[in-house]
């Protein structure tokens, strides 16, 4: 089924793909694919998308969020016995393949970055550029385990919101407006409890994907909000050291949800990254044609 959506975009969701997606901007052979944070859906990217109206952008909903099918459906489709980041990777690949994409720029924020890194590990030849934003791409941190266990229990009891409600203050910049916090809170209220429980289980058992920064040829962007308590400057520097030419960006007056807190600044960063990707792809194609 192909449905008209807002902002001149199209929503693709059919029996062919479990995960739903939206594409906007002028069609190209190398779109910018963006994956969202938990517990939001792909509409998290709408403000950035509207600023980058000149760019070919594809956003994909995580399982159980937006118009996507469930994590259990992904497990059944791809043969996973338990919730796994690998199942999301396969779901994203199903979307890109259904659209005939062979090379694209891939970016993800928070959980989306975790999935993007895992995708790059599995399908490195498809990645023309990688943008890791406010994310952790190693195994889950020990200090996060109890938080995830509590979040799973709350979600399975029908109250996943209680496990994320404080994030509007603890994971945003002290300078973020009440309007931003209220918008995040309103969307947190709409989260899918089964979807949240499934994602927390998948994140808790995720593999180490830090080698993703070395796995592909193309531009690498690593970004964090300066007030993001979940990532550090040192972490970005360590990733950058493993991929020559990496752009390291810290956005002022932003915490973890930088697409909401500073969408204009993030859009500017992504515009430059995407331009670098297109330039790199043009050079690559010219080299292959000689």
CORTA-V892683 format. One line per field, one symbol per residue. ss: DSSP state (h for helix, s for strand, l for the rest). phi: phi as a letter, one per 30 degrees, with the letter a starting at -180 (. if undefined). psi: psi as a letter, one per 40 degrees, with the letter a starting at -180 (. if undefined). A space follows every 50 residues. Layout:
BEGIN
ss: ???
phi: ???
psi: ???
END
This chain:
BEGIN
ss: lssslllllsssllllllllsssslllllllssssllllllhhhhhhhhh hlllllssssllllllllllhhhhhhhhllllllhhhhhhhhhhhhhhll lllsssssslhhhhhhhhhhhhlhhhsssssssllllllllhhhhhhhhh hhhhhhllllhhhhllhhhhlllllllhhhhhhhhhhhhlllhhhhhhhh hhhhlllllhhhhhllllssssssslllllllhhhhhhhhllllllssss sllllllhhhhlhhhhhhhhhhhhhhhhhhhhhhhhhhhl
phi: .ccdbdhicbccabddbdddbbbbiddbdbdccbccdcccbddedddded dcddcdcccbddeibhcdddddddeddcicdbeaeeddeddddeddddci dcbadbbbcheddeddddddddbdddcdabccbhbbcddddeddddeddd dddddddibdeddbedddcdccdedddddddddddddddcdddddddddd ddddcdddcddedcdbcldbcbbbdecddcbbdddddddddcbeidccbb cdhbcdcddcdbddddddddddeddddddddddddddddd
psi: hhihaiffiihhhaedidhiihhiihiiegihhhhiihfiaeededdddd dfeeihhhihhiheibeiaidddddddefhdihiddddddddddddddef hdhihhiihbddddddddddddfdeeheihhhhfiheaiiideedddddd dddddeeefdddeedededdeiideiiddddddddddddeihdddddddd ddddeiihfdedeeeihiihhhiiideheeiiddddddddeehhehhhhh hifibdgddddgdddddddddddddddddddddddddde.
END
